[in-house]
């Protein structure tokens, strides 16, 4: 388990690092849709395929992000966290996942050795981290808090909708909602006794 100070610190990738494996994607319009009760089932199907393909290389898999929170409007993209022994050892998982249709799009060694693979149909982002990564703990805490706290769930949804105008990459959209996200994280960490 990561230390409390690692969980509560807002880690940032090295700004000089180019994360794009195939160059930056074209800007796309972010569309928020109403919660779809089929999202958990879609996750379970994707997760089962990933675990079956990777076998022992998969140390853990989890549904994260807004599609994992019942009642929360979201982009129609399933976010999945996959834990492997060493995300930098891409040969142990990327070729296998490529056979399932996943394309390695993001490589961020400075941010917990994060890798992101994208599936086009159905849309999914597969985030790869190593064991005891503080980011996976943070994402789990954020998801669970939103599941149990309707006021913050509504606040987060409003921030998401307010972040849509402006276009650009999804990373730009994420930056525009960051203030509200960090306010919610502060409440989460205080409630957990981490601050």
C-alpha positions as CSV (number, residue, x, y, z in Angstrom):
1,X,0.0,0.0,0.0
2,X,1.4,3.4,-0.9
3,X,2.2,5.9,1.9
4,X,-0.5,8.5,2.7
5,X,1.6,11.3,1.4
6,X,1.9,9.5,-2.0
7,X,-1.8,9.0,-2.2
8,X,-2.7,12.6,-1.3
9,X,0.0,14.2,-3.5
10,X,-1.2,15.3,-6.9
11,X,1.4,13.7,-9.1
12,X,2.0,15.3,-12.5
13,X,3.8,13.9,-15.6
14,X,7.0,15.6,-16.7
15,X,5.8,18.5,-19.0
16,X,8.8,17.9,-21.2
17,X,7.8,14.3,-21.8
18,X,5.9,13.6,-25.1
19,X,3.3,11.0,-24.0
20,X,2.0,10.2,-27.5
21,X,3.2,7.0,-29.0
22,X,1.8,7.7,-32.5
23,X,1.7,11.5,-32.2
24,X,-1.1,13.5,-30.6
25,X,-4.7,12.5,-31.6
26,X,-6.8,14.9,-33.6
27,X,-9.0,17.0,-31.3
28,X,-12.4,15.5,-30.8
29,X,-15.7,16.7,-29.4
30,X,-16.3,15.5,-25.9
31,X,-19.8,14.3,-25.5
32,X,-21.3,13.5,-22.2
33,X,-24.3,11.1,-22.2
34,X,-26.7,9.9,-19.6
35,X,-25.6,7.0,-17.4
36,X,-26.0,3.7,-19.3
37,X,-26.9,0.7,-17.1
38,X,-25.1,-1.5,-19.7
39,X,-21.7,0.0,-18.8
40,X,-20.9,-2.4,-16.0
41,X,-21.7,-5.3,-18.2
42,X,-19.6,-3.9,-21.0
43,X,-16.7,-3.6,-18.5
44,X,-17.1,-7.2,-17.3
45,X,-16.9,-8.5,-20.9
46,X,-13.8,-6.5,-21.7
47,X,-12.2,-7.4,-18.4
48,X,-12.8,-11.1,-18.9
49,X,-11.2,-11.0,-22.3
50,X,-8.2,-9.1,-21.0
51,X,-7.6,-11.4,-18.1
52,X,-8.1,-14.5,-20.2
53,X,-5.6,-13.2,-22.8
54,X,-3.0,-12.1,-20.3
55,X,-3.2,-14.9,-17.8
56,X,-0.8,-14.5,-14.9
57,X,0.6,-11.2,-16.4
58,X,-2.6,-9.6,-15.1
59,X,-2.2,-8.9,-11.4
60,X,-5.5,-7.0,-11.1
61,X,-8.2,-5.3,-13.1
62,X,-10.8,-2.7,-12.1
63,X,-13.6,-0.6,-13.6
64,X,-12.8,3.1,-12.8
65,X,-13.8,6.5,-14.1
66,X,-17.3,7.9,-14.5
67,X,-18.8,4.8,-16.2
68,X,-18.2,2.9,-13.0
69,X,-20.5,5.3,-11.0
70,X,-24.2,4.5,-11.3
71,X,-26.2,7.5,-12.2
72,X,-23.3,9.7,-13.3
73,X,-23.3,11.0,-16.9
74,X,-20.1,10.3,-18.7
75,X,-18.3,9.9,-22.0
76,X,-19.3,6.6,-23.5
77,X,-15.9,5.2,-22.9
78,X,-15.1,2.5,-20.4
79,X,-12.0,3.2,-18.3
80,X,-10.2,0.2,-17.0
81,X,-7.2,0.0,-14.7
82,X,-4.9,-3.0,-15.3
83,X,-2.1,-3.8,-12.9
84,X,1.0,-5.6,-14.2
85,X,4.3,-6.4,-12.6
86,X,6.2,-3.8,-14.6
87,X,4.4,-1.4,-17.0
88,X,7.7,-0.5,-18.7
89,X,8.1,-4.1,-19.8
90,X,5.6,-3.6,-22.7
91,X,6.4,-6.9,-24.4
92,X,4.7,-8.8,-21.6
93,X,1.3,-7.3,-22.3
94,X,1.1,-5.0,-25.3
95,X,1.4,-7.6,-28.1
96,X,-1.3,-9.8,-26.4
97,X,-3.6,-6.8,-26.0
98,X,-3.0,-5.8,-29.6
99,X,-4.5,-9.1,-30.6
100,X,-7.7,-8.0,-28.9
101,X,-7.7,-4.7,-30.8
102,X,-6.0,-2.4,-28.2
103,X,-3.6,0.2,-29.5
104,X,-0.9,1.6,-27.3
105,X,-1.4,5.4,-27.5
106,X,0.1,6.9,-24.3
107,X,3.5,6.2,-22.6
108,X,4.2,8.3,-19.5
109,X,7.3,6.9,-17.6
110,X,7.3,10.0,-15.4
111,X,3.8,9.4,-14.2
112,X,3.9,6.0,-12.4
113,X,5.1,4.3,-15.7
114,X,1.5,4.8,-16.9
115,X,0.6,3.3,-20.3
116,X,-2.8,3.7,-22.0
117,X,-4.1,1.5,-24.7
118,X,-7.3,2.4,-26.6
119,X,-9.9,0.1,-28.0
120,X,-12.1,1.6,-30.7
121,X,-15.1,-0.7,-30.6
122,X,-16.5,-0.7,-28.0
123,X,-14.7,2.4,-26.9
124,X,-12.4,1.8,-23.9
125,X,-9.3,3.2,-22.4
126,X,-7.1,0.6,-20.7
127,X,-4.7,2.3,-18.2
128,X,-1.7,0.1,-17.1
129,X,0.0,0.7,-13.8
130,X,2.3,-1.3,-11.5
131,X,1.6,-2.8,-8.1
132,X,1.0,-0.5,-5.2
133,X,0.6,2.5,-7.5
134,X,-0.9,5.6,-5.6
135,X,-2.9,6.5,-8.7
136,X,-4.9,3.3,-8.7
137,X,-5.7,3.9,-5.0
138,X,-6.7,7.5,-5.7
139,X,-9.0,6.5,-8.6
140,X,-10.7,3.8,-6.5
141,X,-11.2,6.3,-3.7
142,X,-12.7,8.9,-6.1
143,X,-15.0,6.3,-7.7
144,X,-16.3,4.9,-4.4
145,X,-16.8,8.4,-2.9
146,X,-18.9,9.5,-5.9
147,X,-21.0,6.3,-5.5
148,X,-21.7,7.1,-1.9
149,X,-22.0,11.0,-2.0
150,X,-24.8,12.2,-4.3
151,X,-23.9,15.9,-3.8
152,X,-20.4,15.5,-5.0
153,X,-21.5,13.2,-7.8
154,X,-23.8,16.1,-9.0
155,X,-21.0,18.6,-8.5
156,X,-18.6,16.5,-10.6
157,X,-21.2,16.0,-13.3
158,X,-21.8,19.8,-13.5
159,X,-18.0,20.4,-13.7
160,X,-17.8,17.9,-16.6
161,X,-20.6,19.6,-18.5
162,X,-19.0,23.0,-17.9
163,X,-15.6,21.7,-19.2
164,X,-17.0,20.6,-22.6
165,X,-17.0,24.1,-24.3
166,X,-13.5,24.9,-25.5
167,X,-12.8,21.8,-27.5
168,X,-9.2,20.5,-27.9
169,X,-8.0,17.1,-26.6
170,X,-9.5,15.1,-23.8
171,X,-6.5,16.3,-21.7
172,X,-7.7,19.9,-22.2
173,X,-11.2,18.9,-21.0
174,X,-9.6,17.1,-18.0
175,X,-7.7,20.3,-17.1
176,X,-10.8,22.4,-17.2
177,X,-12.5,20.3,-14.5
178,X,-9.4,19.8,-12.4
179,X,-10.3,22.4,-9.7
180,X,-13.6,20.6,-8.8
181,X,-11.8,17.2,-8.9
182,X,-9.2,18.4,-6.5
183,X,-11.8,19.9,-4.1
184,X,-13.5,16.5,-4.0
185,X,-10.2,14.7,-3.5
186,X,-9.6,17.0,-0.5
187,X,-12.9,16.0,1.1
188,X,-12.1,12.3,0.4
189,X,-8.6,12.5,2.0
190,X,-9.9,14.4,5.0
191,X,-12.7,11.9,5.5
192,X,-10.2,9.0,5.3
193,X,-7.9,10.7,7.8
194,X,-5.1,11.2,5.3
195,X,-5.0,15.0,5.8
